[in-house]
Amino acid sequence: MAAAYSFDVEQKAGYLHARIRGENTPEVTRRYVLDLIRACRQAKCSAVLIEENLEGPRMEAGELYEIIEDLYAEFRSAIQVAAAVDANPLRSDANMRFVEDASVNRGAMFAGFPTVEKAEAWIRKQVGSE
């Protein structure tokens, strides 16, 4: 049975704001990354704020790395600027730093933030919609 999952996107000035809920599994993470890519292509928008609120234990760095390696090229072909927030109170700042570092090392403009407000301020600067 598929895990509970929701993916909502709102168009903002110069970027998309995606809100993701579901279980914190590699399958759900892969699914939402593919949904992000599709949404950005459909909207012809290459900037996205990712507000992730996934339930359950945080993934291991190896699981995150595998997802990044598998989906990086497709992600970069559609998304040029990404701000991410792990809205779950059990978030792992170490995981967010790992994903940020792995993405930046591959040439992506990706930044993790502790709050949506900080992510919004950053992404607005990047897309020139302050």
C-alpha positions in Angstrom: 0.0 0.0 0.0 1.3 3.4 -0.9 2.3 5.8 1.9 0.1 8.8 2.6 1.4 11.7 0.6 0.4 15.2 -0.3 2.1 17.7 -2.7 0.7 21.2 -3.1 2.2 24.0 -5.2 1.5 27.7 -5.0 2.8 30.1 -7.6 4.6 33.1 -6.0 6.4 36.0 -7.6 9.3 34.4 -9.4 9.1 31.0 -7.7 6.9 28.0 -6.7 6.2 27.2 -3.1 5.8 23.4 -2.7 4.4 21.9 0.5 5.0 18.2 1.0 3.6 15.9 3.6 3.9 12.2 4.0 6.2 9.5 5.5 10.0 10.2 5.6 11.1 7.4 3.3 13.3 7.3 0.2 10.3 6.4 -1.9 8.3 9.5 -0.8 11.4 11.7 -1.2 12.0 10.5 -4.7 8.3 11.0 -5.5 8.3 14.6 -4.3 11.5 15.4 -6.1 10.0 14.1 -9.4 6.8 16.1 -8.6 8.9 19.2 -8.1 10.6 18.7 -11.4 7.2 18.3 -13.2 5.7 21.3 -11.5 8.6 23.6 -12.3 8.6 22.4 -16.0 4.8 22.9 -16.2 4.9 26.4 -14.7 8.1 27.3 -16.6 9.6 28.3 -13.3 13.1 27.3 -12.3 13.0 28.4 -8.7 11.3 26.6 -5.9 10.8 26.8 -2.1 10.5 23.3 -0.7 8.5 23.1 2.6 8.9 19.5 3.6 7.0 18.0 6.6 7.7 14.3 6.5 6.8 12.1 9.5 9.0 9.4 11.0 12.7 8.9 11.6 15.1 10.9 9.5 16.9 9.2 6.6 20.5 8.1 6.7 23.0 10.2 4.7 23.6 7.2 2.4 19.9 7.2 1.4 19.9 10.9 0.8 23.1 10.6 -1.3 21.6 7.9 -3.5 18.6 10.1 -4.2 20.8 13.1 -5.0 22.9 11.0 -7.3 20.0 9.4 -9.1 17.9 12.5 -9.6 20.5 15.3 -9.7 20.7 15.7 -13.5 17.0 15.8 -14.0 16.6 18.2 -11.0 19.2 20.6 -12.4 17.6 20.5 -15.9 14.4 22.0 -14.4 15.4 23.8 -11.2 18.1 26.4 -10.9 17.3 27.9 -7.5 16.0 25.9 -4.5 15.4 26.8 -0.9 14.4 24.0 1.5 12.8 23.9 4.9 12.3 20.7 7.0 9.2 21.8 8.9 9.1 18.6 11.0 10.0 19.3 14.7 12.2 16.2 14.5 14.2 17.6 11.6 17.8 16.8 11.2 19.9 19.9 10.7 22.8 17.6 9.8 20.8 16.0 7.0 19.8 19.5 5.7 23.5 20.5 5.6 24.4 17.3 3.9 21.8 17.8 1.1 22.9 21.5 0.8 26.6 20.6 0.5 26.0 17.7 -1.9 23.8 20.0 -4.1 26.1 22.9 -4.0 29.1 20.7 -4.8 27.2 19.7 -8.0 26.7 23.3 -9.0 23.2 23.8 -7.7 22.0 27.0 -6.0 20.4 25.2 -3.1 20.1 26.4 0.5 18.5 24.9 3.6 16.7 27.1 6.2 15.2 26.6 9.6 12.0 28.5 8.8 9.8 29.3 5.8 10.2 33.0 6.4 14.0 32.8 6.1 13.8 30.6 3.0 11.3 33.1 1.4 13.6 36.0 2.1 16.5 34.2 0.5 14.7 33.0 -2.6 13.1 36.4 -3.2 16.6 37.9 -3.3 17.7 35.2 -5.7 14.8 35.7 -8.1 14.7 39.5 -7.7 11.2 39.7 -6.3 11.9 41.4 -2.9 
